[in-house]
Amino acid sequence: MFKKLKVQYIIVFSLLIGFGACAQSDSTSATRSLDLIYGYRIFNSNFYNQLNSTTQFNYKLPVQLGGVAISDNYTVNKYVDYYGHISYCQVIPQTIQLQNINCQINGFVFGVDYGISVGTSKNFKVLIGGGFNTGRLRLYESSQIDLKNPFFSPKICLQPKIAIKKLVLSIRAEYDFDISNTAWERKSSMSVNKISISNLKQNCFTALFCIGMLI
């Protein structure tokens, strides 16, 4: 398990580094930054009142994300850039209750998007684009549950960014439309599942708070 996670992290961070190295860019634009990110996935559907949804939100509830992102740009003119953005987030492990069983929810989200970055100055830009998110949620309790719910979701994105010297602050909003199978699956052939769990279609809004630096 540890080796699989190690390989996963190496691949993700190699992509992040390579993405920044290959792009032609203007390093003074707020478009171009390396960010730490934190936020929430807020689902359209209510999953046993255990996850944040459009009908209920509590800052303590899942699904909460923490991760890294990099965005780069190709300058068109004073007001417009093309941009690309890539991110990787871990679902922060939390405990939820399903049919009187306390189980842990975790997982990851990997995202890519492209679009335009517009603004009246290099210090303020608004990224508008589209792409996809992919990853999975996992439910685990050592003796009764070990399930995963993989997803692939086209998305649209909006991210205002402001640069203060080398510091870059932004808020990112995304909407995912899940086109994958919504059923929970056993994580492996040896996994246990002693309860029946409703499907989860991972259509959701994602709100992310980002702090980073110009690169």
Steps between C-alpha positions, in 0.01 A plus 500: 500500500778744593686427176186568293447834675866592455483433125174698478657804665813481283289496181283792612787724609696416183201620297477818705870578457503409131193711431669810640830433324355452150267798472596833343392756752518841657621449857370842607136408433273395786385221268825311560535359854570200718228468764400320815126438491227413748127472451178301473311284252128577538281234339167542325368187671464443873694188605341389830544856633869416546658714225471866413230557240313786336223451758726484807845639569709472814867596495577193714354249252672320211602519228796725585805527274862600549761504228721682250442663162699671229378732227698633207431743221574605147470877463281620214495871581482739795153382597473134399702183566436141411543285809534139607439369850573167667422399859516209739304481826463242771161459660565579865410181693190537717255271675140463385222271620320261266237267647646542850850417377775759544715488188771719355459690176809597302624508141653739247415741217723571198401786270605664173349801324581756232352833398557874493624734770372858477573811703576870486851447642756225555425509873133408463375224275183292473545146365203363305525150358397139480654158548443195718540358849561134570570297813305302756336497839564208735298374797685282748435320827741215569250219550188610309560748214769552237345669198602751234307733272719610206386793290577689182341843472522769231509840673481876452716734709524860617795635703567866583867547596688795647878535528654704782868509413586127491196388701195379305155470661196353328164329535414223255151377414433187294193306395538127428263287295564134585467272195633184664332201666344619825510164682737426786748220419708270715851644522643156421377142468590446867307804624205456734162668468236402754252780432313637200591859407317729260669610179668840498500715187782745560350806332631777722622852552859537620612810690874539557703758688850540352821662620814483294790675337587627155723261307 
